[in-house]
Amino acid sequence: MSTHVAIVSWARGEAVFTDRKYDRRHLWSFDGGADVAAAASPANVRVPLTDPAGVDPEEAFAAAVSSCHMLWFLDFAARAGFRVDTYVDHAEAHCSKNAEGRDWVDRVVLRPEVVFSGDRPVTEEDVDALHHQAHAACHIANSVRSEIIIDGSFWNASEDVHD
């Protein structure tokens, strides 16, 4: 087993705070040295109390699901002997109200565009199987209640076959 650490830092600065007019910008720091500017979603908190350029938790959730899925997909593709040239996903986290009226991310839609090359052309069935394996193996997908939808496309660069 493993442990993964993220440090989330915020400071009040000069804000009164109790009037709820405080800045929602904060910093995510990771053990490898990466720092990511984060903020509340502008859908939840108005500018200037947030920064649309910062990564909000909902975007980060979509990115975590997408990244985990991609890493497993690439591993299973390599094991199967398929050569992947590029993988680009336009992941979306969709929020709604649950049965108790609370906001939640009810689904994440992954839209990976995968380009394959090499001597072994990939079929739609191959790609579907790779996505199924990746979804089943993904630590993040196995940890959430949100529906995860995979609606991707692929093509074989050497054959210019596109799906």
Backbone as CSV, one residue per row, in Angstrom:
resi,resn,N_x,N_y,N_z,CA_x,CA_y,CA_z,C_x,C_y,C_z
1,MET,0.831,-1.182,0.000,0.000,0.000,0.000,0.874,1.243,0.000
2,SER,0.273,2.357,-0.299,1.038,3.597,-0.366,0.223,4.752,0.208
3,THR,0.920,5.813,0.521,0.292,7.035,1.026,0.677,8.169,0.093
4,HIS,-0.269,9.025,-0.205,-0.037,10.149,-1.118,-0.429,11.429,-0.395
5,VAL,0.481,12.397,-0.382,0.292,13.594,0.416,0.174,14.825,-0.470
6,ALA,-0.789,15.660,-0.146,-0.921,16.982,-0.749,-1.036,17.973,0.394
7,ILE,-0.313,19.075,0.307,-0.411,20.128,1.310,-1.256,21.245,0.705
8,VAL,-2.337,21.586,1.379,-3.236,22.651,0.934,-3.060,23.806,1.908
9,SER,-2.641,24.977,1.372,-2.330,26.131,2.221,-3.175,27.337,1.845
10,TRP,-3.676,28.016,2.863,-4.447,29.240,2.687,-4.139,30.152,3.858
11,ALA,-4.174,31.457,3.632,-3.990,32.423,4.721,-5.000,33.561,4.549
12,ARG,-5.527,34.035,5.662,-6.552,35.076,5.657,-6.030,36.400,5.131
13,GLY,-4.798,36.730,5.412,-4.276,38.042,5.022,-4.950,39.139,5.822
14,GLU,-5.360,40.204,5.163,-5.968,41.355,5.834,-7.500,41.273,5.893
15,ALA,-8.078,40.234,5.352,-9.547,40.129,5.301,-10.144,39.994,6.697
16,VAL,-11.353,40.515,6.872,-12.087,40.382,8.129,-12.452,38.922,8.373
17,PHE,-12.764,38.207,7.375,-13.106,36.782,7.350,-14.547,36.504,7.763
18,THR,-14.965,36.978,8.907,-16.312,36.664,9.397,-17.409,37.293,8.558
19,ASP,-17.053,38.241,7.708,-18.042,38.815,6.785,-18.165,37.992,5.501
20,ARG,-17.391,36.897,5.422,-17.354,35.956,4.298,-16.826,36.586,3.007
21,LYS,-16.130,37.712,3.114,-15.551,38.379,1.946,-14.044,38.156,1.916
22,TYR,-13.655,36.910,2.081,-12.241,36.558,2.087,-11.879,35.878,0.761
23,ASP,-10.628,35.948,0.427,-10.104,35.392,-0.818,-10.048,33.867,-0.729
24,ARG,-10.567,33.200,-1.741,-10.574,31.732,-1.764,-9.364,31.138,-2.479
25,ARG,-8.439,31.979,-2.925,-7.226,31.448,-3.550,-6.375,30.734,-2.507
26,HIS,-5.778,29.622,-2.937,-4.915,28.859,-2.039,-3.885,28.108,-2.876
27,LEU,-3.053,27.322,-2.223,-1.962,26.646,-2.916,-1.981,25.164,-2.589
28,TRP,-1.809,24.345,-3.619,-1.617,22.903,-3.438,-0.132,22.639,-3.665
29,SER,0.497,21.963,-2.731,1.913,21.603,-2.863,2.049,20.095,-2.751
30,PHE,2.895,19.544,-3.603,3.078,18.099,-3.664,4.527,17.737,-3.379
31,ASP,4.736,16.501,-2.916,6.055,16.087,-2.448,7.140,16.127,-3.518
32,GLY,6.772,16.065,-4.771,7.763,16.145,-5.833,8.201,17.559,-6.140
33,GLY,7.598,18.547,-5.471,7.984,19.939,-5.669,6.995,20.762,-6.472
34,ALA,5.972,20.136,-7.013,4.995,20.882,-7.807,4.085,21.701,-6.895
35,ASP,3.881,22.953,-7.260,2.915,23.827,-6.601,1.859,24.197,-7.627
36,VAL,0.597,24.133,-7.221,-0.507,24.427,-8.119,-1.377,25.504,-7.483
37,ALA,-1.594,26.587,-8.236,-2.497,27.636,-7.772,-3.919,27.098,-7.822
38,ALA,-4.627,27.185,-6.705,-5.986,26.661,-6.623,-6.922,27.756,-6.118
39,ALA,-8.205,27.572,-6.355,-9.209,28.543,-5.926,-10.580,27.894,-5.993
40,ALA,-11.537,28.520,-5.373,-12.920,28.054,-5.495,-13.393,28.260,-6.925
41,SER,-14.304,27.425,-7.356,-14.865,27.562,-8.693,-15.638,28.870,-8.801
42,PRO,-15.473,29.595,-9.906,-16.277,30.796,-10.111,-17.779,30.490,-10.172
43,ALA,-18.137,29.221,-10.350,-19.548,28.834,-10.308,-20.082,28.884,-8.881
44,ASN,-19.164,28.845,-7.895,-19.557,28.840,-6.492,-19.262,30.144,-5.754
45,VAL,-18.200,30.818,-6.160,-17.765,32.044,-5.492,-17.425,33.064,-6.568
46,ARG,-17.931,34.258,-6.415,-17.727,35.275,-7.454,-16.321,35.882,-7.395
47,VAL,-15.853,36.321,-8.556,-14.624,37.093,-8.676,-14.940,38.458,-8.046
48,PRO,-14.126,39.059,-7.265,-12.704,38.854,-7.046,-12.371,37.963,-5.840
49,LEU,-13.346,37.285,-5.254,-13.066,36.444,-4.093,-12.486,35.088,-4.486
50,THR,-12.404,34.830,-5.770,-11.729,33.653,-6.291,-10.960,34.056,-7.538
51,ASP,-10.211,33.155,-8.079,-9.419,33.418,-9.278,-9.718,32.331,-10.306
52,PRO,-10.388,32.679,-11.403,-10.710,31.669,-12.414,-9.488,30.952,-12.983
53,ALA,-8.306,31.546,-12.853,-7.082,30.904,-13.350,-6.618,29.780,-12.427
54,GLY,-7.085,29.766,-11.190,-6.711,28.710,-10.265,-7.488,27.440,-10.556
55,VAL,-6.904,26.309,-10.229,-7.576,25.019,-10.405,-8.576,24.867,-9.262
56,ASP,-9.841,24.627,-9.612,-10.821,24.430,-8.552,-10.980,22.942,-8.261
57,PRO,-11.524,22.590,-7.093,-11.615,21.178,-6.717,-12.372,20.312,-7.721
58,GLU,-13.381,20.862,-8.350,-14.147,20.080,-9.324,-13.303,19.763,-10.559
59,GLU,-12.520,20.740,-11.020,-11.596,20.494,-12.135,-10.539,19.471,-11.742
60,ALA,-10.048,19.593,-10.519,-9.020,18.666,-10.038,-9.573,17.248,-9.959
61,PHE,-10.828,17.122,-9.567,-11.467,15.811,-9.498,-11.519,15.188,-10.891
62,ALA,-11.969,15.968,-11.881,-12.015,15.477,-13.264,-10.619,15.096,-13.737
63,ALA,-9.632,15.925,-13.412,-8.250,15.640,-13.828,-7.721,14.380,-13.155
64,ALA,-8.043,14.171,-11.883,-7.569,12.979,-11.177,-8.163,11.716,-11.786
65,VAL,-9.463,11.731,-12.066,-10.102,10.565,-12.689,-9.486,10.318,-14.063
66,SER,-9.352,11.381,-14.849,-8.811,11.262,-16.200,-7.367,10.768,-16.190
67,SER,-6.552,11.337,-15.328,-5.135,10.969,-15.271,-4.961,9.514,-14.860
68,CYS,-5.705,9.084,-13.850,-5.619,7.694,-13.403,-6.034,6.743,-14.524
69,HIS,-7.160,7.072,-15.182,-7.648,6.237,-16.278,-6.603,6.164,-17.394
70,MET,-6.031,7.319,-17.757,-5.044,7.366,-18.835,-3.817,6.506,-18.507
71,LEU,-3.318,6.634,-17.282,-2.114,5.881,-16.924,-2.345,4.372,-17.015
72,TRP,-3.509,3.910,-16.581,-3.833,2.488,-16.709,-4.045,2.101,-18.168
73,PHE,-4.725,2.951,-18.936,-4.959,2.682,-20.359,-3.619,2.502,-21.075
74,LEU,-2.690,3.429,-20.838,-1.376,3.342,-21.486,-0.657,2.057,-21.090
75,ASP,-0.739,1.683,-19.820,-0.083,0.465,-19.366,-0.682,-0.763,-20.050
76,PHE,-1.998,-0.840,-20.082,-2.636,-1.999,-20.717,-2.394,-2.021,-22.224
77,ALA,-2.344,-0.856,-22.861,-2.050,-0.797,-24.298,-0.636,-1.308,-24.568
78,ALA,0.317,-0.877,-23.756,1.709,-1.332,-23.929,1.811,-2.832,-23.714
79,ARG,1.142,-3.350,-22.691,1.158,-4.792,-22.429,0.580,-5.586,-23.601
80,ALA,-0.419,-5.003,-24.277,-1.071,-5.687,-25.399,-0.285,-5.533,-26.699
81,GLY,0.775,-4.738,-26.685,1.592,-4.563,-27.874,1.122,-3.456,-28.799
82,PHE,0.246,-2.583,-28.321,-0.202,-1.442,-29.120,0.677,-0.242,-28.801
83,ARG,1.072,0.497,-29.842,1.883,1.688,-29.637,0.986,2.919,-29.657
84,VAL,0.966,3.649,-28.543,0.186,4.876,-28.432,1.112,6.050,-28.666
85,ASP,0.725,6.930,-29.583,1.508,8.141,-29.848,1.048,9.304,-28.986
86,THR,-0.251,9.514,-28.917,-0.784,10.614,-28.101,-2.097,10.188,-27.457
87,TYR,-2.380,10.816,-26.334,-3.616,10.590,-25.592,-3.996,11.941,-25.013
88,VAL,-5.098,12.501,-25.471,-5.562,13.802,-24.990,-7.008,13.634,-24.546
89,ASP,-7.295,13.994,-23.319,-8.639,13.840,-22.774,-9.206,15.204,-22.396
90,HIS,-10.427,15.439,-22.801,-11.162,16.645,-22.426,-12.189,16.239,-21.376
91,ALA,-11.716,15.994,-20.161,-12.554,15.476,-19.082,-13.447,16.583,-18.519
92,GLU,-14.641,16.194,-18.116,-15.591,17.137,-17.535,-16.176,16.541,-16.259
93,ALA,-16.254,17.343,-15.206,-16.963,16.970,-13.986,-18.294,17.708,-13.995
94,HIS,-19.377,16.979,-13.869,-20.724,17.565,-13.879,-21.302,17.550,-12.476
95,CYS,-21.750,18.713,-12.017,-22.297,18.840,-10.667,-23.815,18.970,-10.711
96,SER,-24.460,18.443,-9.685,-25.911,18.568,-9.527,-26.222,18.467,-8.039
97,LYS,-27.496,18.409,-7.718,-27.946,18.230,-6.333,-28.265,16.752,-6.123
98,ASN,-27.872,16.215,-4.961,-28.218,14.832,-4.668,-29.603,14.767,-4.018
99,ALA,-30.023,13.595,-3.576,-31.359,13.404,-3.011,-31.584,14.268,-1.768
100,GLU,-30.517,14.593,-1.049,-30.629,15.441,0.142,-30.514,16.924,-0.187
101,GLY,-30.387,17.254,-1.473,-30.263,18.644,-1.892,-28.856,19.195,-1.795
102,ARG,-27.872,18.331,-1.587,-26.478,18.765,-1.496,-25.811,18.702,-2.866
103,ASP,-24.912,19.653,-3.093,-24.135,19.640,-4.333,-23.180,18.459,-4.325
104,TRP,-23.026,17.849,-5.486,-22.044,16.778,-5.628,-21.665,16.641,-7.094
105,VAL,-20.551,16.012,-7.355,-20.148,15.680,-8.720,-20.830,14.354,-9.034
106,ASP,-21.880,14.415,-9.847,-22.655,13.200,-10.123,-22.045,12.345,-11.220
107,ARG,-21.255,12.968,-12.097,-20.612,12.169,-13.136,-19.393,12.903,-13.674
108,VAL,-18.469,12.093,-14.143,-17.288,12.597,-14.830,-17.303,11.967,-16.215
109,VAL,-17.186,12.798,-17.225,-17.171,12.308,-18.603,-15.739,12.441,-19.131
110,LEU,-15.194,11.310,-19.544,-13.869,11.288,-20.155,-14.048,11.206,-21.658
111,ARG,-13.310,12.036,-22.386,-13.373,12.040,-23.845,-11.968,11.922,-24.423
112,PRO,-11.312,10.803,-24.138,-9.940,10.668,-24.625,-9.877,10.500,-26.140
113,GLU,-8.933,11.194,-26.734,-8.619,11.038,-28.162,-7.243,10.377,-28.199
114,VAL,-7.208,9.160,-28.713,-5.980,8.370,-28.675,-5.505,8.105,-30.099
115,VAL,-4.231,8.352,-30.333,-3.627,8.061,-31.636,-2.652,6.903,-31.452
116,PHE,-2.853,5.865,-32.248,-1.997,4.688,-32.254,-1.177,4.676,-33.535
117,SER,-0.014,4.060,-33.486,0.783,3.830,-34.694,1.480,2.488,-34.525
118,GLY,2.270,2.137,-35.487,3.011,0.882,-35.387,2.440,-0.183,-36.303
119,ASP,3.017,-1.365,-36.170,2.662,-2.470,-37.053,1.349,-3.148,-36.688
120,ARG,0.894,-2.965,-35.483,-0.317,-3.649,-35.042,-1.486,-2.657,-34.978
121,PRO,-2.355,-2.662,-35.985,-3.490,-1.734,-35.944,-4.459,-2.121,-34.827
122,VAL,-5.079,-1.130,-34.250,-6.012,-1.332,-33.151,-7.443,-1.270,-33.695
123,THR,-8.325,-2.059,-33.112,-9.732,-2.057,-33.520,-10.569,-1.375,-32.444
124,GLU,-11.803,-1.086,-32.783,-12.723,-0.507,-31.811,-12.888,-1.433,-30.601
125,GLU,-12.943,-2.732,-30.866,-13.073,-3.704,-29.771,-11.844,-3.673,-28.869
126,ASP,-10.654,-3.526,-29.463,-9.423,-3.423,-28.674,-9.480,-2.208,-27.745
127,VAL,-9.862,-1.077,-28.300,-9.897,0.169,-27.527,-10.954,0.073,-26.423
128,ASP,-12.118,-0.470,-26.740,-13.155,-0.652,-25.719,-12.631,-1.528,-24.577
129,ALA,-11.932,-2.596,-24.914,-11.384,-3.488,-23.890,-10.333,-2.767,-23.044
130,LEU,-9.479,-1.970,-23.681,-8.466,-1.210,-22.947,-9.124,-0.227,-21.974
131,HIS,-10.170,0.464,-22.436,-10.878,1.404,-21.559,-11.548,0.659,-20.402
132,HIS,-12.125,-0.486,-20.676,-12.772,-1.267,-19.626,-11.742,-1.711,-18.575
133,GLN,-10.603,-2.211,-19.037,-9.538,-2.626,-18.114,-9.040,-1.439,-17.282
134,ALA,-8.827,-0.314,-17.956,-8.318,0.876,-17.269,-9.311,1.355,-16.215
135,HIS,-10.578,1.367,-16.571,-11.595,1.814,-15.616,-11.638,0.895,-14.399
136,ALA,-11.559,-0.396,-14.628,-11.613,-1.363,-13.531,-10.384,-1.258,-12.621
137,ALA,-9.250,-0.870,-13.170,-8.005,-0.804,-12.404,-7.781,0.549,-11.731
138,CYS,-8.444,1.591,-12.195,-8.183,2.957,-11.723,-8.522,3.119,-10.241
139,HIS,-7.540,3.505,-9.450,-7.712,3.704,-8.008,-8.763,4.775,-7.725
140,ILE,-8.758,5.827,-8.513,-9.682,6.938,-8.279,-11.105,6.505,-8.609
141,ALA,-11.291,5.877,-9.765,-12.633,5.412,-10.148,-13.185,4.424,-9.131
142,ASN,-12.315,3.611,-8.562,-12.743,2.640,-7.558,-13.057,3.284,-6.214
143,SER,-12.793,4.570,-6.070,-12.940,5.255,-4.785,-14.124,6.218,-4.726
144,VAL,-14.852,6.375,-5.830,-15.904,7.401,-5.862,-17.271,6.806,-6.215
145,ARG,-18.315,7.542,-5.840,-19.686,7.166,-6.183,-20.136,7.755,-7.515
146,SER,-19.443,8.755,-8.004,-19.833,9.429,-9.242,-19.792,8.462,-10.415
147,GLU,-20.735,8.624,-11.328,-20.719,7.849,-12.566,-19.552,8.333,-13.415
148,ILE,-18.840,7.413,-14.017,-17.743,7.770,-14.916,-18.078,7.234,-16.289
149,ILE,-18.189,8.148,-17.245,-18.561,7.816,-18.618,-17.333,8.000,-19.496
150,ILE,-17.060,7.018,-20.334,-15.922,7.101,-21.252,-16.474,7.172,-22.662
151,ASP,-16.243,8.299,-23.314,-16.776,8.549,-24.652,-15.636,9.057,-25.519
152,GLY,-14.705,8.173,-25.825,-13.498,8.581,-26.519,-13.495,8.278,-28.001
153,SER,-12.398,8.613,-28.603,-12.186,8.305,-30.012,-10.730,7.893,-30.183
154,PHE,-10.448,7.248,-31.306,-9.082,6.815,-31.569,-8.876,6.764,-33.073
155,TRP,-7.627,6.677,-33.454,-7.299,6.378,-34.837,-5.914,5.795,-34.925
156,ASN,-5.743,5.019,-35.991,-4.450,4.435,-36.312,-3.753,5.392,-37.261
157,ALA,-2.710,6.021,-36.802,-2.017,7.023,-37.602,-1.455,6.438,-38.879
158,SER,-0.959,5.224,-38.826,-0.349,4.626,-40.003,-1.374,4.275,-41.075
159,GLU,-2.611,4.059,-40.686,-3.659,3.720,-41.651,-4.643,4.850,-41.860
160,ASP,-4.475,5.920,-41.098,-5.403,7.042,-41.133,-6.838,6.573,-40.900
161,VAL,-6.999,5.566,-40.046,-8.323,5.081,-39.688,-8.735,5.798,-38.410
162,HIS,-9.903,6.400,-38.421,-10.365,7.215,-37.300,-11.743,6.747,-36.874
163,ASP,-11.926,6.683,-35.547,-13.245,6.350,-35.005,-13.717,7.462,-34.107
